[in-house]
C-alpha cells in the first residue's frame, strides 16, 4: 500500500489565488514536481540530491525562490 503524496506549493506563487506555480512532494529518495494549474497532467520525479542541488543553484543565482 502506498501513502498519498503531500504536496506543497512554491513560496513564489505569483499574485491572486496563488495557483500559477509548481508543487513539490517528497517521496522516499525522490522529489515529485507538478504544475499546480494542471495537477492531473502528471508529475516529474527527480532524485532528491539533484533537486537539492537545483534549488541551491537557484538561490545562488538570485532565482525566483
PQR file of N, CA, C, O and H, with PARSE charges and radii, in Angstrom:
ATOM      1  N   UNK A   1       0.837  -1.175   0.000 -0.4000 1.5000
ATOM      2  CA  UNK A   1       0.000   0.000   0.000 -0.0000 2.0000
ATOM      3  C   UNK A   1       0.885   1.242   0.000  0.5500 1.7000
ATOM      4  O   UNK A   1       1.856   1.315   0.753 -0.5500 1.4000
ATOM      5  N   UNK A   2       0.553   2.212  -0.839 -0.4000 1.5000
ATOM      6  CA  UNK A   2       1.319   3.446  -0.878 -0.0000 2.0000
ATOM      7  C   UNK A   2       0.556   4.546  -0.169  0.5500 1.7000
ATOM      8  O   UNK A   2      -0.674   4.537  -0.118 -0.5500 1.4000
ATOM      9  H   UNK A   2      -0.236   2.153  -1.450  0.4000 1.0000
ATOM     10  N   UNK A   3       1.302   5.495   0.378 -0.4000 1.5000
ATOM     11  CA  UNK A   3       0.671   6.629   1.031 -0.0000 2.0000
ATOM     12  C   UNK A   3       0.534   7.756   0.013  0.5500 1.7000
ATOM     13  O   UNK A   3       1.356   7.867  -0.896 -0.5500 1.4000
ATOM     14  H   UNK A   3       2.301   5.502   0.336  0.4000 1.0000
ATOM     15  N   UNK A   4      -0.487   8.589   0.151 -0.4000 1.5000
ATOM     16  CA  UNK A   4      -0.660   9.683  -0.797 -0.0000 2.0000
ATOM     17  C   UNK A   4       0.438  10.736  -0.630  0.5500 1.7000
ATOM     18  O   UNK A   4       0.974  10.938   0.460 -0.5500 1.4000
ATOM     19  H   UNK A   4      -1.156   8.499   0.889  0.4000 1.0000
ATOM     20  N   UNK A   5       0.750  11.393  -1.734 -0.4000 1.5000
ATOM     21  CA  UNK A   5       1.745  12.460  -1.668 -0.0000 2.0000
ATOM     22  C   UNK A   5       1.189  13.652  -0.904  0.5500 1.7000
ATOM     23  O   UNK A   5      -0.010  13.928  -0.953 -0.5500 1.4000
ATOM     24  H   UNK A   5       0.315  11.230  -2.619  0.4000 1.0000
ATOM     25  N   UNK A   6       2.057  14.347  -0.207 -0.4000 1.5000
ATOM     26  CA  UNK A   6       1.706  15.582   0.481 -0.0000 2.0000
ATOM     27  C   UNK A   6       2.353  16.705  -0.318  0.5500 1.7000
ATOM     28  O   UNK A   6       3.567  16.898  -0.256 -0.5500 1.4000
ATOM     29  H   UNK A   6       3.031  14.122  -0.167  0.4000 1.0000
ATOM     30  N   UNK A   7       1.545  17.439  -1.062 -0.4000 1.5000
ATOM     31  CA  UNK A   7       2.041  18.471  -1.967 -0.0000 2.0000
ATOM     32  C   UNK A   7       2.167  19.806  -1.264  0.5500 1.7000
ATOM     33  O   UNK A   7       1.299  20.186  -0.478 -0.5500 1.4000
ATOM     34  H   UNK A   7       0.559  17.282  -1.112  0.4000 1.0000
ATOM     35  N   UNK A   8       3.266  20.528  -1.551 -0.4000 1.5000
ATOM     36  CA  UNK A   8       3.483  21.882  -1.033 -0.0000 2.0000
ATOM     37  C   UNK A   8       3.672  22.803  -2.222  0.5500 1.7000
ATOM     38  O   UNK A   8       4.390  22.472  -3.165 -0.5500 1.4000
ATOM     39  H   UNK A   8       3.970  20.219  -2.190  0.4000 1.0000
ATOM     40  N   UNK A   9       3.023  23.963  -2.176 -0.4000 1.5000
ATOM     41  CA  UNK A   9       3.174  24.948  -3.252 -0.0000 2.0000
ATOM     42  C   UNK A   9       4.477  25.716  -3.083  0.5500 1.7000
ATOM     43  O   UNK A   9       5.005  25.869  -1.982 -0.5500 1.4000
ATOM     44  H   UNK A   9       2.440  24.231  -1.410  0.4000 1.0000
ATOM     45  N   UNK A  10       4.966  26.185  -4.205 -0.4000 1.5000
ATOM     46  CA  UNK A  10       6.153  27.017  -4.210 -0.0000 2.0000
ATOM     47  C   UNK A  10       5.916  28.274  -3.383  0.5500 1.7000
ATOM     48  O   UNK A  10       4.796  28.783  -3.323 -0.5500 1.4000
ATOM     49  H   UNK A  10       4.537  26.060  -5.100  0.4000 1.0000
ATOM     50  N   UNK A  11       6.967  28.771  -2.747 -0.4000 1.5000
ATOM     51  CA  UNK A  11       6.831  30.012  -1.990 -0.0000 2.0000
ATOM     52  C   UNK A  11       6.674  31.201  -2.935  0.5500 1.7000
ATOM     53  O   UNK A  11       6.226  32.267  -2.513 -0.5500 1.4000
ATOM     54  H   UNK A  11       7.876  28.358  -2.795  0.4000 1.0000
ATOM     55  N   UNK A  12       7.037  31.035  -4.207 -0.4000 1.5000
ATOM     56  CA  UNK A  12       6.836  32.071  -5.219 -0.0000 2.0000
ATOM     57  C   UNK A  12       5.690  31.610  -6.102  0.5500 1.7000
ATOM     58  O   UNK A  12       5.904  30.912  -7.093 -0.5500 1.4000
ATOM     59  H   UNK A  12       7.402  30.169  -4.550  0.4000 1.0000
ATOM     60  N   UNK A  13       4.474  32.000  -5.745 -0.4000 1.5000
ATOM     61  CA  UNK A  13       3.321  31.505  -6.480 -0.0000 2.0000
ATOM     62  C   UNK A  13       2.553  32.606  -7.179  0.5500 1.7000
ATOM     63  O   UNK A  13       1.384  32.432  -7.522 -0.5500 1.4000
ATOM     64  H   UNK A  13       4.300  32.568  -4.940  0.4000 1.0000
ATOM     65  N   UNK A  14       3.200  33.737  -7.392 -0.4000 1.5000
ATOM     66  CA  UNK A  14       2.536  34.806  -8.119 -0.0000 2.0000
ATOM     67  C   UNK A  14       1.448  35.466  -7.296  0.5500 1.7000
ATOM     68  O   UNK A  14       1.306  35.207  -6.101 -0.5500 1.4000
ATOM     69  H   UNK A  14       4.150  33.878  -7.113  0.4000 1.0000
ATOM     70  N   UNK A  15       0.685  36.319  -7.952 -0.4000 1.5000
ATOM     71  CA  UNK A  15      -0.385  37.038  -7.264 -0.0000 2.0000
ATOM     72  C   UNK A  15      -1.698  36.293  -7.330  0.5500 1.7000
ATOM     73  O   UNK A  15      -1.763  35.140  -7.756 -0.5500 1.4000
ATOM     74  H   UNK A  15       0.800  36.530  -8.923  0.4000 1.0000
ATOM     75  N   UNK A  16      -2.726  36.965  -6.906 -0.4000 1.5000
ATOM     76  CA  UNK A  16      -4.073  36.386  -6.978 -0.0000 2.0000
ATOM     77  C   UNK A  16      -4.250  35.204  -6.057  0.5500 1.7000
ATOM     78  O   UNK A  16      -3.919  35.255  -4.873 -0.5500 1.4000
ATOM     79  H   UNK A  16      -2.673  37.901  -6.560  0.4000 1.0000
ATOM     80  N   UNK A  17      -4.779  34.144  -6.623 -0.4000 1.5000
ATOM     81  CA  UNK A  17      -5.087  32.958  -5.832 -0.0000 2.0000
ATOM     82  C   UNK A  17      -3.879  32.062  -5.590  0.5500 1.7000
ATOM     83  O   UNK A  17      -3.993  31.039  -4.914 -0.5500 1.4000
ATOM     84  H   UNK A  17      -5.048  34.102  -7.585  0.4000 1.0000
ATOM     85  N   UNK A  18      -2.734  32.433  -6.129 -0.4000 1.5000
ATOM     86  CA  UNK A  18      -1.536  31.631  -5.906 -0.0000 2.0000
ATOM     87  C   UNK A  18      -1.530  30.310  -6.633  0.5500 1.7000
ATOM     88  O   UNK A  18      -0.922  29.347  -6.167 -0.5500 1.4000
ATOM     89  H   UNK A  18      -2.642  33.264  -6.677  0.4000 1.0000
ATOM     90  N   UNK A  19      -2.206  30.247  -7.784 -0.4000 1.5000
ATOM     91  CA  UNK A  19      -2.277  28.976  -8.495 -0.0000 2.0000
ATOM     92  C   UNK A  19      -1.351  28.911  -9.703  0.5500 1.7000
ATOM     93  O   UNK A  19      -1.415  27.954 -10.474 -0.5500 1.4000
ATOM     94  H   UNK A  19      -2.701  31.030  -8.163  0.4000 1.0000
ATOM     95  N   UNK A  20      -0.499  29.903  -9.879 -0.4000 1.5000
ATOM     96  CA  UNK A  20       0.434  29.917 -11.007 -0.0000 2.0000
ATOM     97  C   UNK A  20       1.814  29.494 -10.508  0.5500 1.7000
ATOM     98  O   UNK A  20       2.752  30.292 -10.508 -0.5500 1.4000
ATOM     99  H   UNK A  20      -0.447  30.681  -9.253  0.4000 1.0000
ATOM    100  N   UNK A  21       1.931  28.264 -10.092 -0.4000 1.5000
ATOM    101  CA  UNK A  21       3.198  27.825  -9.526 -0.0000 2.0000
ATOM    102  C   UNK A  21       3.360  26.315  -9.681  0.5500 1.7000
ATOM    103  O   UNK A  21       2.527  25.638 -10.284 -0.5500 1.4000
ATOM    104  H   UNK A  21       1.169  27.616 -10.091  0.4000 1.0000
ATOM    105  N   UNK A  22       4.421  25.825  -9.135 -0.4000 1.5000
ATOM    106  CA  UNK A  22       4.642  24.387  -9.095 -0.0000 2.0000
ATOM    107  C   UNK A  22       4.428  23.900  -7.670  0.5500 1.7000
ATOM    108  O   UNK A  22       4.481  24.672  -6.713 -0.5500 1.4000
ATOM    109  H   UNK A  22       5.097  26.375  -8.645  0.4000 1.0000
ATOM    110  N   UNK A  23       4.190  22.620  -7.557 -0.4000 1.5000
ATOM    111  CA  UNK A  23       4.062  21.977  -6.258 -0.0000 2.0000
ATOM    112  C   UNK A  23       5.081  20.847  -6.197  0.5500 1.7000
ATOM    113  O   UNK A  23       5.395  20.224  -7.211 -0.5500 1.4000
ATOM    114  H   UNK A  23       4.147  21.993  -8.335  0.4000 1.0000
ATOM    115  N   UNK A  24       5.589  20.592  -5.004 -0.4000 1.5000
ATOM    116  CA  UNK A  24       6.550  19.505  -4.818 -0.0000 2.0000
ATOM    117  C   UNK A  24       6.062  18.596  -3.704  0.5500 1.7000
ATOM    118  O   UNK A  24       5.369  19.033  -2.785 -0.5500 1.4000
ATOM    119  H   UNK A  24       5.334  21.099  -4.180  0.4000 1.0000
ATOM    120  N   UNK A  25       6.434  17.325  -3.799 -0.4000 1.5000
ATOM    121  CA  UNK A  25       6.079  16.348  -2.776 -0.0000 2.0000
ATOM    122  C   UNK A  25       7.270  15.418  -2.575  0.5500 1.7000
ATOM    123  O   UNK A  25       7.783  14.852  -3.540 -0.5500 1.4000
ATOM    124  H   UNK A  25       6.997  16.971  -4.545  0.4000 1.0000
ATOM    125  N   UNK A  26       7.711  15.257  -1.339 -0.4000 1.5000
ATOM    126  CA  UNK A  26       8.809  14.324  -1.087 -0.0000 2.0000
ATOM    127  C   UNK A  26       8.334  12.878  -1.193  0.5500 1.7000
ATOM    128  O   UNK A  26       7.249  12.527  -0.730 -0.5500 1.4000
ATOM    129  H   UNK A  26       7.294  15.717  -0.555  0.4000 1.0000
ATOM    130  N   UNK A  27       9.149  12.073  -1.797 -0.4000 1.5000
ATOM    131  CA  UNK A  27       8.933  10.622  -1.825 -0.0000 2.0000
ATOM    132  C   UNK A  27      10.169  10.000  -1.196  0.5500 1.7000
ATOM    133  O   UNK A  27      11.038  10.733  -0.722 -0.5500 1.4000
ATOM    134  H   UNK A  27      10.030  12.359  -2.174  0.4000 1.0000
ATOM    135  N   UNK A  28      10.281   8.698  -1.175 -0.4000 1.5000
ATOM    136  CA  UNK A  28      11.397   8.061  -0.461 -0.0000 2.0000
ATOM    137  C   UNK A  28      12.754   8.655  -0.824  0.5500 1.7000
ATOM    138  O   UNK A  28      13.395   9.263   0.033 -0.5500 1.4000
ATOM    139  H   UNK A  28       9.575   8.103  -1.560  0.4000 1.0000
ATOM    140  N   UNK A  29      13.201   8.502  -2.033 -0.4000 1.5000
ATOM    141  CA  UNK A  29      14.512   9.014  -2.432 -0.0000 2.0000
ATOM    142  C   UNK A  29      14.397  10.013  -3.575  0.5500 1.7000
ATOM    143  O   UNK A  29      15.397  10.381  -4.193 -0.5500 1.4000
ATOM    144  H   UNK A  29      12.681   8.008  -2.729  0.4000 1.0000
ATOM    145  N   UNK A  30      13.177  10.448  -3.851 -0.4000 1.5000
ATOM    146  CA  UNK A  30      12.951  11.331  -4.992 -0.0000 2.0000
ATOM    147  C   UNK A  30      12.029  12.481  -4.580  0.5500 1.7000
ATOM    148  O   UNK A  30      11.387  12.443  -3.531 -0.5500 1.4000
ATOM    149  H   UNK A  30      12.365  10.149  -3.349  0.4000 1.0000
ATOM    150  N   UNK A  31      11.986  13.489  -5.427 -0.4000 1.5000
ATOM    151  CA  UNK A  31      11.072  14.606  -5.247 -0.0000 2.0000
ATOM    152  C   UNK A  31      10.142  14.629  -6.452  0.5500 1.7000
ATOM    153  O   UNK A  31      10.600  14.582  -7.593 -0.5500 1.4000
ATOM    154  H   UNK A  31      12.508  13.520  -6.280  0.4000 1.0000
ATOM    155  N   UNK A  32       8.847  14.700  -6.203 -0.4000 1.5000
ATOM    156  CA  UNK A  32       7.863  14.789  -7.277 -0.0000 2.0000
ATOM    157  C   UNK A  32       7.517  16.262  -7.489  0.5500 1.7000
ATOM    158  O   UNK A  32       7.395  17.023  -6.530 -0.5500 1.4000
ATOM    159  H   UNK A  32       8.475  14.738  -5.276  0.4000 1.0000
ATOM    160  N   UNK A  33       7.359  16.655  -8.751 -0.4000 1.5000
ATOM    161  CA  UNK A  33       7.058  18.040  -9.117 -0.0000 2.0000
ATOM    162  C   UNK A  33       5.874  18.013 -10.068  0.5500 1.7000
ATOM    163  O   UNK A  33       5.817  17.180 -10.973 -0.5500 1.4000
ATOM    164  H   UNK A  33       7.458  16.037  -9.531  0.4000 1.0000
ATOM    165  N   UNK A  34       4.917  18.935  -9.864 -0.4000 1.5000
ATOM    166  CA  UNK A  34       3.782  19.021 -10.774 -0.0000 2.0000
ATOM    167  C   UNK A  34       3.354  20.473 -10.928  0.5500 1.7000
ATOM    168  O   UNK A  34       3.705  21.326 -10.112 -0.5500 1.4000
ATOM    169  H   UNK A  34       4.963  19.611  -9.129  0.4000 1.0000
ATOM    170  N   UNK A  35       2.605  20.738 -11.966 -0.4000 1.5000
ATOM    171  CA  UNK A  35       2.050  22.056 -12.243 -0.0000 2.0000
ATOM    172  C   UNK A  35       0.775  22.222 -11.413  0.5500 1.7000
ATOM    173  O   UNK A  35      -0.142  21.407 -11.517 -0.5500 1.4000
ATOM    174  H   UNK A  35       2.320  20.045 -12.628  0.4000 1.0000
ATOM    175  N   UNK A  36       0.716  23.252 -10.606 -0.4000 1.5000
ATOM    176  CA  UNK A  36      -0.457  23.427  -9.743 -0.0000 2.0000
ATOM    177  C   UNK A  36      -1.719  23.756 -10.535  0.5500 1.7000
ATOM    178  O   UNK A  36      -2.828  23.544 -10.044 -0.5500 1.4000
ATOM    179  H   UNK A  36       1.461  23.914 -10.521  0.4000 1.0000
ATOM    180  N   UNK A  37      -1.563  24.272 -11.752 -0.4000 1.5000
ATOM    181  CA  UNK A  37      -2.736  24.591 -12.568 -0.0000 2.0000
ATOM    182  C   UNK A  37      -3.332  23.339 -13.205  0.5500 1.7000
ATOM    183  O   UNK A  37      -4.513  23.319 -13.554 -0.5500 1.4000
ATOM    184  H   UNK A  37      -0.662  24.444 -12.151  0.4000 1.0000
ATOM    185  N   UNK A  38      -2.524  22.304 -13.356 -0.4000 1.5000
ATOM    186  CA  UNK A  38      -2.984  21.074 -14.009 -0.0000 2.0000
ATOM    187  C   UNK A  38      -2.393  19.859 -13.299  0.5500 1.7000
ATOM    188  O   UNK A  38      -1.609  19.129 -13.904 -0.5500 1.4000
ATOM    189  H   UNK A  38      -1.565  22.320 -13.074  0.4000 1.0000
ATOM    190  N   UNK A  39      -2.740  19.622 -12.048 -0.4000 1.5000
ATOM    191  CA  UNK A  39      -2.118  18.540 -11.282 -0.0000 2.0000
ATOM    192  C   UNK A  39      -2.383  17.137 -11.835  0.5500 1.7000
ATOM    193  O   UNK A  39      -1.614  16.212 -11.575 -0.5500 1.4000
ATOM    194  H   UNK A  39      -3.377  20.216 -11.557  0.4000 1.0000
ATOM    195  N   UNK A  40      -3.446  16.984 -12.581 -0.4000 1.5000
ATOM    196  CA  UNK A  40      -3.752  15.655 -13.115 -0.0000 2.0000
ATOM    197  C   UNK A  40      -2.965  15.336 -14.389  0.5500 1.7000
ATOM    198  O   UNK A  40      -3.058  14.224 -14.909 -0.5500 1.4000
ATOM    199  H   UNK A  40      -4.071  17.735 -12.792  0.4000 1.0000
ATOM    200  N   UNK A  41      -2.200  16.292 -14.889 -0.4000 1.5000
ATOM    201  CA  UNK A  41      -1.434  16.078 -16.118 -0.0000 2.0000
ATOM    202  C   UNK A  41      -0.134  15.327 -15.892  0.5500 1.7000
ATOM    203  O   UNK A  41       0.639  15.144 -16.833 -0.5500 1.4000
ATOM    204  H   UNK A  41      -2.125  17.195 -14.467  0.4000 1.0000
ATOM    205  N   UNK A  42       0.119  14.900 -14.699 -0.4000 1.5000
ATOM    206  CA  UNK A  42       1.298  14.089 -14.436 -0.0000 2.0000
ATOM    207  C   UNK A  42       2.333  14.806 -13.591  0.5500 1.7000
ATOM    208  O   UNK A  42       2.206  15.990 -13.277 -0.5500 1.4000
ATOM    209  H   UNK A  42      -0.508  15.049 -13.935  0.4000 1.0000
ATOM    210  N   UNK A  43       3.351  14.056 -13.237 -0.4000 1.5000
ATOM    211  CA  UNK A  43       4.411  14.585 -12.391 -0.0000 2.0000
ATOM    212  C   UNK A  43       5.771  14.251 -12.989  0.5500 1.7000
ATOM    213  O   UNK A  43       5.920  13.326 -13.788 -0.5500 1.4000
ATOM    214  H   UNK A  43       3.454  13.095 -13.493  0.4000 1.0000
ATOM    215  N   UNK A  44       6.729  15.018 -12.583 -0.4000 1.5000
ATOM    216  CA  UNK A  44       8.125  14.768 -12.903 -0.0000 2.0000
ATOM    217  C   UNK A  44       8.784  14.389 -11.590  0.5500 1.7000
ATOM    218  O   UNK A  44       8.583  15.075 -10.588 -0.5500 1.4000
ATOM    219  H   UNK A  44       6.609  15.770 -11.934  0.4000 1.0000
ATOM    220  N   UNK A  45       9.562  13.321 -11.565 -0.4000 1.5000
ATOM    221  CA  UNK A  45      10.283  12.964 -10.345 -0.0000 2.0000
ATOM    222  C   UNK A  45      11.777  12.997 -10.621  0.5500 1.7000
ATOM    223  O   UNK A  45      12.241  12.584 -11.683 -0.5500 1.4000
ATOM    224  H   UNK A  45       9.725  12.764 -12.379  0.4000 1.0000
ATOM    225  N   UNK A  46      12.509  13.492  -9.654 -0.4000 1.5000
ATOM    226  CA  UNK A  46      13.965  13.587  -9.759 -0.0000 2.0000
ATOM    227  C   UNK A  46      14.571  13.090  -8.453  0.5500 1.7000
ATOM    228  O   UNK A  46      13.917  13.130  -7.411 -0.5500 1.4000
ATOM    229  H   UNK A  46      12.132  13.828  -8.791  0.4000 1.0000
ATOM    230  N   UNK A  47      15.816  12.623  -8.501 -0.4000 1.5000
ATOM    231  CA  UNK A  47      16.473  12.214  -7.255 -0.0000 2.0000
ATOM    232  C   UNK A  47      16.565  13.396  -6.282  0.5500 1.7000
ATOM    233  O   UNK A  47      16.835  14.525  -6.693 -0.5500 1.4000
ATOM    234  H   UNK A  47      16.348  12.590  -9.348  0.4000 1.0000
ATOM    235  N   UNK A  48      16.342  13.132  -5.017 -0.4000 1.5000
ATOM    236  CA  UNK A  48      16.355  14.196  -4.011 -0.0000 2.0000
ATOM    237  C   UNK A  48      17.659  14.995  -4.011  0.5500 1.7000
ATOM    238  O   UNK A  48      17.598  16.221  -3.909 -0.5500 1.4000
ATOM    239  H   UNK A  48      16.122  12.215  -4.684  0.4000 1.0000
ATOM    240  N   UNK A  49      18.835  14.372  -4.121 -0.4000 1.5000
ATOM    241  CA  UNK A  49      20.067  15.172  -4.147 -0.0000 2.0000
ATOM    242  C   UNK A  49      20.142  16.112  -5.358  0.5500 1.7000
ATOM    243  O   UNK A  49      20.668  17.219  -5.250 -0.5500 1.4000
ATOM    244  H   UNK A  49      18.885  13.377  -4.204  0.4000 1.0000
ATOM    245  N   UNK A  50      19.631  15.683  -6.483 -0.4000 1.5000
ATOM    246  CA  UNK A  50      19.623  16.534  -7.678 -0.0000 2.0000
ATOM    247  C   UNK A  50      18.704  17.733  -7.488  0.5500 1.7000
ATOM    248  O   UNK A  50      19.037  18.846  -7.893 -0.5500 1.4000
ATOM    249  H   UNK A  50      19.203  14.783  -6.571  0.4000 1.0000
ATOM    250  N   UNK A  51      17.545  17.504  -6.870 -0.4000 1.5000
ATOM    251  CA  UNK A  51      16.615  18.605  -6.618 -0.0000 2.0000
ATOM    252  C   UNK A  51      17.235  19.596  -5.628  0.5500 1.7000
ATOM    253  O   UNK A  51      17.109  20.808  -5.801 -0.5500 1.4000
ATOM    254  H   UNK A  51      17.274  16.600  -6.540  0.4000 1.0000
ATOM    255  N   UNK A  52      17.894  19.089  -4.607 -0.4000 1.5000
ATOM    256  CA  UNK A  52      18.543  19.974  -3.630 -0.0000 2.0000
ATOM    257  C   UNK A  52      19.619  20.816  -4.299  0.5500 1.7000
ATOM    258  O   UNK A  52      19.745  22.005  -4.004 -0.5500 1.4000
ATOM    259  H   UNK A  52      17.997  18.105  -4.467  0.4000 1.0000
ATOM    260  N   UNK A  53      20.395  20.219  -5.194 -0.4000 1.5000
ATOM    261  CA  UNK A  53      21.430  20.973  -5.918 -0.0000 2.0000
ATOM    262  C   UNK A  53      20.798  22.026  -6.821  0.5500 1.7000
ATOM    263  O   UNK A  53      21.329  23.130  -6.943 -0.5500 1.4000
ATOM    264  H   UNK A  53      20.293  19.253  -5.434  0.4000 1.0000
ATOM    265  N   UNK A  54      19.687  21.705  -7.449 -0.4000 1.5000
ATOM    266  CA  UNK A  54      18.965  22.646  -8.306 -0.0000 2.0000
ATOM    267  C   UNK A  54      18.483  23.847  -7.495  0.5500 1.7000
ATOM    268  O   UNK A  54      18.688  24.990  -7.904 -0.5500 1.4000
ATOM    269  H   UNK A  54      19.255  20.808  -7.350  0.4000 1.0000
ATOM    270  N   UNK A  55      17.850  23.604  -6.361 -0.4000 1.5000
ATOM    271  CA  UNK A  55      17.353  24.689  -5.512 -0.0000 2.0000
ATOM    272  C   UNK A  55      18.517  25.538  -5.008  0.5500 1.7000
ATOM    273  O   UNK A  55      18.424  26.765  -4.977 -0.5500 1.4000
ATOM    274  H   UNK A  55      17.684  22.676  -6.028  0.4000 1.0000
ATOM    275  N   UNK A  56      19.598  24.897  -4.619 -0.4000 1.5000
ATOM    276  CA  UNK A  56      20.785  25.623  -4.149 -0.0000 2.0000
ATOM    277  C   UNK A  56      21.328  26.536  -5.249  0.5500 1.7000
ATOM    278  O   UNK A  56      21.658  27.693  -4.990 -0.5500 1.4000
ATOM    279  H   UNK A  56      19.674  23.900  -4.645  0.4000 1.0000
ATOM    280  N   UNK A  57      21.419  26.020  -6.474 -0.4000 1.5000
ATOM    281  CA  UNK A  57      21.918  26.811  -7.591 -0.0000 2.0000
ATOM    282  C   UNK A  57      20.997  28.005  -7.885  0.5500 1.7000
ATOM    283  O   UNK A  57      21.473  29.093  -8.207 -0.5500 1.4000
ATOM    284  H   UNK A  57      21.150  25.080  -6.686  0.4000 1.0000
ATOM    285  N   UNK A  58      19.685  27.796  -7.774 -0.4000 1.5000
ATOM    286  CA  UNK A  58      18.749  28.910  -7.966 -0.0000 2.0000
ATOM    287  C   UNK A  58      18.960  29.993  -6.918  0.5500 1.7000
ATOM    288  O   UNK A  58      18.952  31.184  -7.231 -0.5500 1.4000
ATOM    289  H   UNK A  58      19.298  26.912  -7.513  0.4000 1.0000
ATOM    290  N   UNK A  59      19.146  29.580  -5.695 -0.4000 1.5000
ATOM    291  CA  UNK A  59      19.363  30.554  -4.624 -0.0000 2.0000
ATOM    292  C   UNK A  59      20.649  31.339  -4.857  0.5500 1.7000
ATOM    293  O   UNK A  59      20.675  32.550  -4.637 -0.5500 1.4000
ATOM    294  H   UNK A  59      19.153  28.613  -5.440  0.4000 1.0000
ATOM    295  N   UNK A  60      21.699  30.682  -5.292 -0.4000 1.5000
ATOM    296  CA  UNK A  60      22.964  31.355  -5.559 -0.0000 2.0000
ATOM    297  C   UNK A  60      22.853  32.348  -6.707  0.5500 1.7000
ATOM    298  O   UNK A  60      23.481  33.406  -6.685 -0.5500 1.4000
ATOM    299  H   UNK A  60      21.677  29.699  -5.470  0.4000 1.0000
ATOM    300  N   UNK A  61      22.055  32.005  -7.703 -0.4000 1.5000
ATOM    301  CA  UNK A  61      21.947  32.856  -8.886 -0.0000 2.0000
ATOM    302  C   UNK A  61      20.915  33.963  -8.723  0.5500 1.7000
ATOM    303  O   UNK A  61      20.744  34.789  -9.620 -0.5500 1.4000
ATOM    304  H   UNK A  61      21.544  31.146  -7.720  0.4000 1.0000
ATOM    305  N   UNK A  62      20.233  33.987  -7.599 -0.4000 1.5000
ATOM    306  CA  UNK A  62      19.199  35.004  -7.385 -0.0000 2.0000
ATOM    307  C   UNK A  62      17.905  34.638  -8.084  0.5500 1.7000
ATOM    308  O   UNK A  62      17.108  35.516  -8.415 -0.5500 1.4000
ATOM    309  H   UNK A  62      20.371  33.316  -6.870  0.4000 1.0000
ATOM    310  N   UNK A  63      17.685  33.344  -8.315 -0.4000 1.5000
ATOM    311  CA  UNK A  63      16.470  32.874  -8.990 -0.0000 2.0000
ATOM    312  C   UNK A  63      15.221  33.208  -8.202  0.5500 1.7000
ATOM    313  O   UNK A  63      15.303  33.780  -7.115 -0.5500 1.4000
ATOM    314  H   UNK A  63      18.332  32.631  -8.046  0.4000 1.0000
ATOM    315  N   UNK A  64      14.094  32.865  -8.727 -0.4000 1.5000
ATOM    316  CA  UNK A  64      12.798  33.222  -8.137 -0.0000 2.0000
ATOM    317  C   UNK A  64      12.374  32.234  -7.082  0.5500 1.7000
ATOM    318  O   UNK A  64      11.449  31.453  -7.305 -0.5500 1.4000
ATOM    319  H   UNK A  64      14.028  32.400  -9.610  0.4000 1.0000
ATOM    320  N   UNK A  65      13.019  32.248  -5.949 -0.4000 1.5000
ATOM    321  CA  UNK A  65      12.602  31.402  -4.832 -0.0000 2.0000
ATOM    322  C   UNK A  65      12.193  32.241  -3.654  0.5500 1.7000
ATOM    323  O   UNK A  65      11.809  31.703  -2.615 -0.5500 1.4000
ATOM    324  H   UNK A  65      13.770  32.883  -5.768  0.4000 1.0000
TER
END
